[in-house]
Amino acid sequence: MNGKKVLYQEKEYILIHKYETGYCELKTLDSFLYKLVHESELVFLE
């Protein structure tokens, strides 16, 4: 699952890690900004 592109708040991110709690660590495509969001808020693009 790691490395997949996802959509969160109309922006593309790369999924870095999915935790057992359902939260996912995301990284922006063009910089090193990270976010932690629940998978229910994501749209998987791949």
N, C-alpha and C positions, 0 to 999 in steps of 0.2 A: 504494500500500500504506500510505502514511503516514496517520495519523488513524483507523485501524481499531481496533476494540476486540478485545482478546485476554484470555485467561485464563492466569494464571501463579500457581501455588501457591494455587489456589482463590480468587484475587482478580482483579478486573477492572482492566485497564490500557489506556492508549492507546498504540499503536505510533507512535513519533516518527520513527524512522529504522531502516532495515535496511541493514547493511553487507555488503560483498562476502564477508566471512568467514563470514556466516551469523548473526552476532550482531545483536541488535535492541536499540534504546534504547527503554525504556518509561517512561511517566509515569503516576503514580497519578491517579485521577479527581478526587479531592477536595483534593489538595495538590500541591506542586511537588517531590515526591520522584521521583528517576529511578533506573532500574535498567538494567543491561546484561546480557542473558541470551541464550543461543543459541536460535534459532528452533525447535529440536527440543523444547524445554521448553514451548512455547506451544501453546495451543488458540485458533484464530482463530474469533471469534464472528460475524463478518459475512462 
